[in-house]
Amino acid sequence: MTHYVLSVPDMACGHCARRITEALQGIGEKDFQVLLEKKQVLVNTENLEGVLAALDDAGYTASVVA
């Protein structure tokens, strides 16, 4: 697994964090953390493209920070 820090600048509230969580769970991701205050998602995955696509489908543009 590779660790990624994703910036999600449009994440603004608990509802956003919940939608992001549901989107990632929906594609089978289990090892992630949503950090609302930092507007980041920490994720360990081998499917970065799938993670970014799921977030995009949920209405959130994300980019890799590290």
DSSP file (Angstrom, degrees, kcal/mol; ACC not computed):
  #  RESIDUE AA STRUCTURE BP1 BP2  ACC     N-H-->O    O-->H-N    N-H-->O    O-->H-N    TCO  KAPPA ALPHA  PHI   PSI    X-CA   Y-CA   Z-CA
    1    1 A M              0   0    0      0, 0.0     2,-0.4     0, 0.0    45,-0.2   0.000 360.0 360.0 360.0 145.0    0.0    0.0    0.0
    2    2 A T  E     -A   45   0A   0     43,-1.6    43,-2.3     2,-0.0     2,-0.4  -0.918 360.0-131.1-111.3 137.7    1.1    3.5   -0.7
    3    3 A H  E     -A   44   0A   0     -2,-0.4     2,-0.4    41,-0.2    41,-0.2  -0.743  28.2-178.2 -90.4 130.3    0.3    6.4    1.6
    4    4 A Y  E     -A   43   0A   0     39,-2.9    39,-2.4    -2,-0.4     2,-0.5  -0.963  22.1-151.4-127.3 145.4   -1.2    9.5    0.1
    5    5 A V  E     -A   42   0A   0     -2,-0.4    60,-3.9    37,-0.2    61,-1.2  -0.981  22.6-163.7-110.6 119.9   -2.2   12.9    1.5
    6    6 A L  E     -AB  41  64A   0     35,-3.0    35,-2.1    -2,-0.5     2,-0.5  -0.893  12.6-141.7-109.3 132.8   -5.0   14.4   -0.7
    7    7 A S  E     -AB  40  63A   0     56,-3.2    56,-1.8    -2,-0.5    33,-0.2  -0.806  17.4-178.6 -89.1 128.7   -6.1   18.0   -0.6
    8    8 A V    >   +     0   0    0     31,-3.1     3,-1.9    -2,-0.5    54,-0.2  -0.742   2.6 177.3-127.0  81.0   -9.9   18.4   -0.9
    9    9 A P  T 3  S+     0   0    0      0, 0.0    -1,-0.1     0, 0.0    53,-0.1   0.718  75.4  60.1 -63.7 -22.1  -10.4   22.2   -0.9
   10   10 A D  T 3  S+     0   0    0     51,-0.4     2,-0.6    29,-0.1    52,-0.1   0.522  74.9 108.9 -84.4  -4.1  -14.2   22.0   -1.4
   11   11 A M    <   +     0   0    0     -3,-1.9    -3,-0.1     1,-0.2     3,-0.1  -0.627  35.2 152.8 -74.9 116.4  -14.7   19.9    1.9
   12   12 A A        +     0   0    0     -2,-0.6     2,-0.3     1,-0.1    -1,-0.2   0.583  50.5  13.4-123.6 -14.8  -16.4   22.4    4.2
   13   13 A C  S  > S-     0   0    0      1,-0.1     4,-2.1     0, 0.0     5,-0.2  -0.898  82.8 -84.0-154.9 178.1  -18.6   20.6    6.7
   14   14 A G  H  > S+     0   0    0     -2,-0.3     4,-2.3     1,-0.2     5,-0.2   0.838 122.8  57.9 -61.7 -34.1  -19.5   17.4    8.4
   15   15 A H  H  > S+     0   0    0      2,-0.2     4,-2.4     1,-0.2    -1,-0.2   0.913 106.1  49.6 -62.9 -41.8  -21.8   16.5    5.6
   16   16 A C  H  > S+     0   0    0      1,-0.2     4,-2.4     2,-0.2    -2,-0.2   0.934 110.3  50.0 -61.0 -46.6  -19.0   16.8    3.1
   17   17 A A  H  X S+     0   0    0     -4,-2.1     4,-2.4     1,-0.2    -1,-0.2   0.885 110.7  50.3 -60.7 -39.2  -16.8   14.5    5.3
   18   18 A R  H  X S+     0   0    0     -4,-2.3     4,-2.6     2,-0.2    -1,-0.2   0.906 109.9  49.5 -66.5 -42.5  -19.6   12.0    5.4
   19   19 A R  H  X S+     0   0    0     -4,-2.4     4,-2.2     2,-0.2    -2,-0.2   0.893 111.8  49.0 -64.1 -38.9  -20.1   12.0    1.6
   20   20 A I  H  X S+     0   0    0     -4,-2.4     4,-2.3     2,-0.2     5,-0.2   0.921 111.2  49.8 -65.6 -44.1  -16.4   11.5    1.1
   21   21 A T  H  X S+     0   0    0     -4,-2.4     4,-2.6     1,-0.2     5,-0.2   0.931 112.3  47.5 -59.0 -46.8  -16.3    8.6    3.6
   22   22 A E  H  X S+     0   0    0     -4,-2.6     4,-2.0     1,-0.2    -1,-0.2   0.879 110.3  52.9 -63.9 -38.1  -19.3    7.0    1.9
   23   23 A A  H  X S+     0   0    0     -4,-2.2     4,-0.6     2,-0.2    -1,-0.2   0.921 112.7  43.6 -64.2 -43.7  -17.7    7.4   -1.5
   24   24 A L  H ><>S+     0   0    0     -4,-2.3     5,-2.3     1,-0.2     3,-0.8   0.896 114.0  49.4 -71.2 -39.7  -14.4    5.8   -0.4
   25   25 A Q  H ><5S+     0   0    0     -4,-2.6     3,-1.6     1,-0.2    -1,-0.2   0.854 103.2  63.8 -63.8 -33.1  -16.2    3.0    1.4
   26   26 A G  H 3<5S+     0   0    0     -4,-2.0    -1,-0.2     1,-0.3    -2,-0.2   0.732 104.5  44.8 -64.9 -23.3  -18.3    2.5   -1.7
   27   27 A I  T <<5S-     0   0    0     -3,-0.8    -1,-0.3    -4,-0.6    -2,-0.2   0.262 125.8 -99.3-104.0  11.0  -15.2    1.5   -3.7
   28   28 A G  T < 5S+     0   0    0     -3,-1.6     2,-0.3     1,-0.3    -3,-0.2   0.563  70.2 150.0  89.8   8.5  -13.9   -0.8   -1.0
   29   29 A E      < +     0   0    0     -5,-2.3    -1,-0.3    -6,-0.2     3,-0.1  -0.583   9.0 161.8 -76.5 136.4  -11.4    1.5    0.6
   30   30 A K        +     0   0    0     -2,-0.3     2,-1.2    14,-0.2    -1,-0.2   0.610  55.9  71.7-123.9 -26.3  -10.9    0.9    4.3
   31   31 A D  S    S+     0   0    0     13,-0.4    13,-2.7     2,-0.0     2,-0.3  -0.641  74.9 104.4-102.3  77.9   -7.6    2.5    5.3
   32   32 A F  E     -C   43   0A   0     -2,-1.2     2,-0.4    11,-0.2    11,-0.2  -0.974  48.6-152.5-149.8 161.2   -8.3    6.2    5.2
   33   33 A Q  E     -C   42   0A   0      9,-2.7     9,-2.8    -2,-0.3     2,-0.6  -0.996  11.9-145.1-139.2 132.1   -8.9    9.2    7.4
   34   34 A V  E     -C   41   0A   0     -2,-0.4     2,-0.8     7,-0.2     7,-0.2  -0.874  10.5-165.8 -99.1 120.9  -10.9   12.3    6.6
   35   35 A L  E  >> +C   40   0A   0      5,-3.2     5,-2.1    -2,-0.6     4,-1.0  -0.815   8.1 179.7-109.4  91.0   -9.5   15.5    8.2
   36   36 A L  T >45S+     0   0    0     -2,-0.8     3,-0.7     1,-0.2    -1,-0.2   0.902  78.8  54.2 -58.9 -45.9  -12.2   18.1    7.9
   37   37 A E  T 345S+     0   0    0      1,-0.3    -1,-0.2     2,-0.1    -2,-0.1   0.850 117.4  36.5 -61.2 -35.5  -10.2   20.9    9.6
   38   38 A K  T 345S-     0   0    0     -3,-0.3    -1,-0.3     2,-0.2    -2,-0.2   0.507 105.2-127.2 -93.1  -6.0   -7.3   20.4    7.2
   39   39 A K  T <<5 +     0   0    0     -4,-1.0   -31,-3.1    -3,-0.7     2,-0.3   0.927  68.4 125.5  56.5  47.1   -9.5   19.7    4.2
   40   40 A Q  E   < -AC   7  35A   0     -5,-2.1    -5,-3.2   -33,-0.2     2,-0.4  -0.927  52.9-150.8-134.0 156.6   -7.4   16.5    3.6
   41   41 A V  E     -AC   6  34A   0    -35,-2.1   -35,-3.0    -2,-0.3     2,-0.5  -0.998  11.5-156.2-125.1 126.4   -7.9   12.8    3.2
   42   42 A L  E     +AC   5  33A   0     -9,-2.8    -9,-2.7    -2,-0.4     2,-0.4  -0.895  24.5 172.8 -98.5 127.8   -5.1   10.5    4.3
   43   43 A V  E     -AC   4  32A   0    -39,-2.4   -39,-2.9    -2,-0.5     2,-0.6  -0.998  31.8-155.2-143.3 138.5   -5.4    7.2    2.4
   44   44 A N  E     +A    3   0A   0    -13,-2.7   -13,-0.4    -2,-0.4     2,-0.3  -0.960  45.9 137.2-107.5 114.5   -3.3    4.0    2.1
   45   45 A T  E     -A    2   0A   0    -43,-2.3   -43,-1.6    -2,-0.6     3,-0.2  -0.980  57.9-148.9-154.5 159.6   -4.3    2.5   -1.3
   46   46 A E  S    S+     0   0    0     -2,-0.3     3,-0.2   -45,-0.2     2,-0.1   0.243  97.0  67.2-107.6   5.4   -3.0    0.8   -4.4
   47   47 A N     >  +     0   0    0      1,-0.1     4,-2.2     2,-0.1     5,-0.2  -0.461  51.7 150.7-125.8  57.8   -5.9    2.4   -6.3
   48   48 A L  H  > S+     0   0    0      1,-0.2     4,-2.8     2,-0.2     5,-0.2   0.900  75.9  53.4 -59.1 -42.1   -5.2    6.1   -6.3
   49   49 A E  H  > S+     0   0    0      1,-0.2     4,-2.3     2,-0.2    -1,-0.2   0.905 109.8  48.6 -60.7 -40.5   -7.0    6.7   -9.7
   50   50 A G  H  > S+     0   0    0      2,-0.2     4,-2.5     1,-0.2    -1,-0.2   0.890 110.9  50.6 -65.2 -39.8  -10.1    4.9   -8.3
   51   51 A V  H  X S+     0   0    0     -4,-2.2     4,-2.3     2,-0.2    -2,-0.2   0.943 112.3  46.1 -62.8 -48.5  -10.0    7.0   -5.1
   52   52 A L  H  X S+     0   0    0     -4,-2.8     4,-2.2     1,-0.2    -2,-0.2   0.891 113.4  49.9 -62.9 -39.1   -9.7   10.3   -7.1
   53   53 A A  H  X S+     0   0    0     -4,-2.3     4,-2.8    -5,-0.2    -1,-0.2   0.902 109.6  50.9 -66.0 -41.1  -12.5    9.2   -9.4
   54   54 A A  H  X S+     0   0    0     -4,-2.5     4,-1.5     2,-0.2    -2,-0.2   0.907 111.6  47.5 -63.9 -41.5  -14.8    8.3   -6.5
   55   55 A L  H  <>S+     0   0    0     -4,-2.3     5,-2.9     2,-0.2     4,-0.4   0.911 112.0  50.1 -65.4 -41.0  -14.2   11.7   -4.9
   56   56 A D  H ><5S+     0   0    0     -4,-2.2     3,-1.4     1,-0.2    -2,-0.2   0.918 108.7  52.1 -62.5 -43.5  -14.9   13.4   -8.2
   57   57 A D  H 3<5S+     0   0    0     -4,-2.8    -1,-0.2     1,-0.3    -2,-0.2   0.828 107.3  53.5 -61.3 -31.2  -18.1   11.4   -8.6
   58   58 A A  T 3<5S-     0   0    0     -4,-1.5    -1,-0.3     2,-0.2    -2,-0.2   0.514 128.0-100.4 -82.6  -4.8  -19.1   12.6   -5.2
   59   59 A G  T < 5S+     0   0    0     -3,-1.4     2,-0.5    -4,-0.4    -3,-0.2   0.631  84.6 118.0 100.1  16.2  -18.5   16.2   -6.2
   60   60 A Y      < -     0   0    0     -5,-2.9     2,-0.5    -6,-0.1    -1,-0.2  -0.966  52.4-146.7-123.3 124.5  -15.1   16.8   -4.7
   61   61 A T        -     0   0    0     -2,-0.5   -51,-0.4    -3,-0.1     2,-0.3  -0.756  25.4-175.3 -84.7 128.1  -11.9   17.7   -6.6
   62   62 A A        -     0   0    0     -2,-0.5     2,-0.3   -10,-0.2   -54,-0.2  -0.928  10.7-170.0-126.3 149.9   -8.9   16.2   -4.9
   63   63 A S  E     -B    7   0A   0    -56,-1.8   -56,-3.2    -2,-0.3     2,-0.4  -0.977  31.7-103.6-136.7 152.5   -5.2   16.5   -5.6
   64   64 A V  E     +B    6   0A   0     -2,-0.3   -58,-0.2   -58,-0.2   -60,-0.0  -0.597  32.1 175.2 -77.8 127.4   -2.2   14.6   -4.2
   65   65 A V              0   0    0    -60,-3.9   -59,-0.2    -2,-0.4    -1,-0.2   0.821 360.0 360.0 -94.7 -45.9   -0.2   16.7   -1.6
   66   66 A A              0   0    0    -61,-1.2   -60,-0.1     0, 0.0   -63,-0.1   0.281 360.0 360.0-153.0 360.0    2.3   13.9   -0.6
